[in-house]
Amino acid sequence: MRIKMTFTDLNGQDIVLPVRSTKYFLHYLIYNTFSEQMAQKLYLEGFPINGRKFKLFVFSDILERGKLLRNKHISFGKQITFYFSSPLDNVLDDFGENVIQKKSIPFNALHLHLEKIFFEEEYVFSDDILVHTLSPITEYSTFEHNGKKLRYYYRPTESEFKHLIEENAKKKYVITKQAQGMSVDENAVKDLHLDIEPYRFSLKKDEKIVYFKGTVIKGYTGIYRLTGSPELIKTTYNAGLGAQSSQGFGMWEVYNDNMEAKNA
């Protein structure tokens, strides 16, 4: 399930952010919206699996296009809109209740006020679906070179990108079930499958360089075809597709004919 929100500044100021820090400020806004208990739980503990900690939430980029300013800032005008999603009811409920109750949320030099909120209904997924990214998808491997750790970011056309997407989805599926108190059949999980193929994709147009807390992250937007187990497709819808989901990567929406006509 997911929530769509629109925020304005309490004093009516334009919402202006540094270009390189937009993703971080959204991340900051989300953690300042959670209750203190939930924020600490997610930030310090998360949901561990095989030595890794997942947060099990994802958020989109700001939907407004914004206007690039000369001082390396971007102005979104009087409002910003974005999505937040989680496969866990307690995480979604905590965020939703607090975002409604709080009169203002500190955001850079501003104090944001919730203007609109919309709770989307659950979607019934098939085994073949076209999706449009609401934030870049990223997958990578870490290597050591001359004593330094380096990341290699995979392109959507590379086989390892697809393999890591599937493995990531399976891990999120398992820990979601575990967090909900359900048992998980490991053999059944092995039989689950997810494949991703670029449908409308341009390496030049859809490659995105994102800065997050001093780290450069490479991701890809575009339209993709997801095929495979509906359980995994649903998991990526609620928890993000690929790595770094809790930092705002891998959120998508269903692509349909209405979007095609709008973009024509």
PyMOL commands that set and color helices and strands:
alter all, ss='L'
color gray80, all
select helices_A, chain A and resi 19-33+36-45+89-101+159-179+186-191+203-206+230-239+245-247+257-263
alter helices_A, ss='H'
color red, helices_A
select strands_A, chain A and resi 2-9+16-18+47-49+52-54+58-59+67-68+73-75+79-85+105-107+110-119+128-133+140-145+148-153+194-200+207-212+215-220+223-228+252-254
alter strands_A, ss='S'
color yellow, strands_A
deselect
rebuild
show_as cartoon
